[in-house]
Amino acid sequence: MSSKYTPKGPVGRAVHGFEENVIAVLLGLMTMLTFANVVLRYGFNSAIIWSLEVVLVLFAWLVLFGVAYGFKVTAHLGVDAITNLLPPRPRKVIALIAGAVTIFYGVMLLKGAWDQWAPFADLPPTTGKWFPTGFDFDARGRSFFETDQIPMPEWLRFLEDWINYGDRYSKMPRMIPYTILPIAAVLILFRICQAVWRVWTDEAESLIVSHEAEEAVEEAAETLKKEA
């Protein structure tokens, strides 16, 4: 994955490395589980029953984590054919307006992510249609909902007392795979604000990748020249 983002300072480099390592681990786990299941199915007429559901969860985590990562490295695609015709100053204004809209979207995404996850963690969702205006403590909890096939790890049994009123889980509670929702939403909003700040401080021209197709064509042309 190519990146135009250069982390600054030891903390920035540590967080940057952590994010890339998590993405690599998610991809590795998905690959290993899928490969193992194929071998077991066609070689031993068996299967890891819960592997498909785990792979689906890991893929969802990867997508949500990747959205935030894309904002950080300016990897999201966009159409800039019209804005590139503008002088630098108006182009910056348009980019900042787009950034403000994107921040608004990020706030709404965070609210929706919390409202979706909170009942599964026995926590109250927020009230309000667009922005949180409070918490709905009368909302019915969903902490008893379980995944379909993922087994419950023994080291997570403490959750039975924390969120399930002492009732035993036979499968992993949905709260665990759904936890990525608020985490990813916070990270996405944080990375959006970072991207907008880079535009404001003239460290970047827009929130999207610039001229990716043109750069790819130029790289391919240079490669062909070297081979010739």
C-alpha positions in Angstrom: 0.0 0.0 0.0 1.6 3.2 -1.1 1.5 6.1 1.3 2.1 9.8 1.0 1.8 10.3 4.7 4.9 10.9 6.7 4.4 10.5 10.5 6.0 13.1 12.6 7.7 12.4 15.9 8.0 9.1 17.8 4.3 9.0 18.8 3.2 9.6 15.2 5.5 6.9 13.9 4.4 4.5 16.6 0.7 5.0 15.8 1.3 4.8 12.1 3.2 1.5 12.5 0.5 0.2 14.8 -2.3 0.9 12.3 -0.3 -0.7 9.4 0.5 -3.7 11.6 -3.2 -4.2 12.6 -4.2 -4.1 8.9 -1.6 -6.6 8.1 -2.6 -8.9 11.0 -6.3 -8.7 9.9 -5.3 -9.7 6.3 -3.1 -12.5 7.6 -5.7 -13.9 9.9 -8.4 -13.8 7.1 -6.0 -15.6 4.7 -4.9 -18.3 7.2 -8.5 -19.1 8.3 -9.7 -19.3 4.7 -6.7 -21.4 3.6 -7.1 -23.7 6.6 -10.8 -24.2 6.0 -10.2 -25.0 2.3 -7.5 -27.6 3.2 -9.8 -29.2 5.8 -12.8 -29.3 3.5 -11.1 -30.8 0.4 -8.4 -32.7 2.1 -10.1 -34.1 5.2 -13.8 -33.6 4.5 -14.0 -31.4 7.6 -14.3 -27.7 8.4 -13.8 -25.0 11.0 -17.5 -24.2 11.5 -17.0 -20.8 12.9 -14.2 -19.6 10.5 -16.6 -18.1 7.9 -18.2 -15.9 10.5 -14.8 -14.8 11.9 -13.6 -14.0 8.5 -16.7 -11.9 7.8 -16.1 -10.0 11.1 -12.4 -9.5 10.3 -13.3 -8.2 6.8 -15.7 -5.7 8.3 -13.0 -4.6 10.8 -10.5 -4.3 7.9 -12.9 -2.1 5.8 -13.7 0.3 8.7 -10.1 0.5 9.8 -9.1 1.0 6.2 -11.4 4.0 5.8 -9.6 5.9 8.6 -6.3 4.8 7.2 -7.3 6.1 3.8 -8.0 9.6 5.2 -4.6 9.6 6.9 -2.6 8.7 3.8 -4.9 10.7 1.4 -5.7 7.5 -0.4 -9.4 8.1 -1.0 -10.3 8.8 -4.7 -12.2 11.8 -5.8 -13.0 13.9 -8.9 -10.9 17.1 -9.0 -11.2 17.9 -12.7 -13.2 21.1 -12.0 -11.4 22.2 -8.8 -8.0 21.9 -10.6 -9.1 24.6 -13.0 -9.4 27.1 -10.1 -6.6 29.3 -8.7 -4.9 28.1 -5.5 -7.0 30.3 -3.1 -10.5 29.2 -4.4 -9.3 25.6 -4.6 -8.3 25.7 -0.9 -11.7 27.3 0.0 -13.5 24.5 -1.9 -11.3 21.9 -0.1 -12.1 23.3 3.3 -15.9 23.4 2.5 -15.6 19.7 1.5 -13.7 19.1 4.7 -16.4 20.7 6.8 -19.1 18.6 5.1 -16.9 15.5 5.7 -16.5 16.4 9.4 -20.3 16.7 9.7 -20.6 13.3 8.1 -18.0 11.9 10.5 -20.0 13.2 13.5 -23.2 11.6 12.2 -21.3 8.4 11.6 -19.9 8.4 15.2 -23.4 8.9 16.6 -24.8 6.1 14.5 -22.0 3.8 15.4 -22.4 4.4 19.1 -26.2 4.0 18.9 -25.8 0.7 17.1 -23.1 -0.7 19.4 -24.2 0.6 22.8 -27.3 -1.6 23.4 -25.2 -4.7 22.8 -22.8 -3.5 25.5 -25.7 -2.7 27.9 -25.1 1.0 27.5 -27.7 3.7 26.5 -27.8 5.0 22.9 -28.0 8.7 22.3 -31.2 10.7 21.6 -31.6 13.2 18.8 -31.9 12.8 15.1 -28.7 14.5 13.8 -26.6 15.2 16.9 -26.7 13.6 20.3 -28.9 15.5 22.7 -28.7 13.1 25.6 -28.9 9.4 26.4 -31.9 7.1 26.3 -31.6 5.1 29.5 -34.9 3.4 28.8 -33.7 1.7 25.6 -33.8 -2.0 25.8 -30.4 -3.6 26.2 -29.3 -6.3 23.7 -26.3 -7.6 25.6 -27.7 -11.1 25.6 -27.4 -11.3 21.8 -24.7 -13.8 20.6 -22.9 -14.5 17.4 -24.1 -17.4 15.4 -21.1 -19.7 15.6 -18.1 -18.0 17.2 -17.2 -19.8 20.5 -16.9 -17.8 23.7 -13.2 -17.5 24.8 -12.8 -18.4 28.4 -10.8 -15.4 29.2 -13.7 -13.2 28.3 -16.1 -14.8 30.7 -15.9 -11.7 33.0 -18.2 -10.0 30.5 -21.0 -12.3 31.7 -21.1 -10.4 35.0 -20.3 -7.0 33.5 -23.0 -6.8 30.8 -25.1 -10.0 30.9 -26.2 -9.9 34.6 -24.4 -13.2 35.3 -26.0 -15.2 32.6 -23.6 -17.5 30.8 -22.7 -17.0 27.1 -22.7 -20.1 24.9 -21.3 -18.1 22.0 -19.3 -14.9 21.8 -21.6 -11.9 22.5 -22.2 -9.6 19.5 -20.9 -6.7 21.5 -17.3 -7.8 20.8 -17.3 -7.8 17.0 -19.5 -4.7 17.1 -16.9 -2.8 19.2 -15.1 -1.8 16.0 -18.0 0.5 15.1 -17.4 3.2 17.7 -13.6 2.7 17.6 -13.5 3.1 13.8 -15.9 6.0 13.9 -13.7 7.9 16.4 -10.6 7.1 14.3 -12.3 8.2 11.1 -13.4 11.5 12.6 -10.0 12.1 14.0 -8.3 11.4 10.7 -10.8 13.6 8.8 -9.9 16.5 11.2 -6.2 15.8 10.6 -6.7 15.9 6.8 -8.7 19.1 7.0 -6.0 20.6 9.2 -3.3 19.7 6.6 -5.4 21.6 4.0 -5.8 24.6 6.3 -2.0 24.7 7.0 -1.2 24.2 3.2 0.4 20.9 3.8 -2.0 19.3 1.4 -4.2 20.6 -1.4 -7.3 18.4 -0.9 -8.7 15.4 1.1 -8.3 13.0 -1.8 -5.4 11.5 -3.7 -4.2 13.8 -6.4 -3.7 12.6 -10.0 -3.3 9.0 -9.1 -4.1 7.8 -12.6 -1.6 10.2 -14.2 1.1 9.1 -11.8 0.4 5.5 -12.5 0.7 6.1 -16.3 3.9 8.0 -15.8 5.4 5.2 -13.7 4.4 2.6 -16.3 5.9 4.7 -19.1 9.2 5.0 -17.2 9.2 1.2 -16.5 8.7 0.5 -20.2 11.5 2.9 -21.2 13.9 1.1 -18.8 12.9 -2.3 -20.1 13.3 -1.2 -23.7 
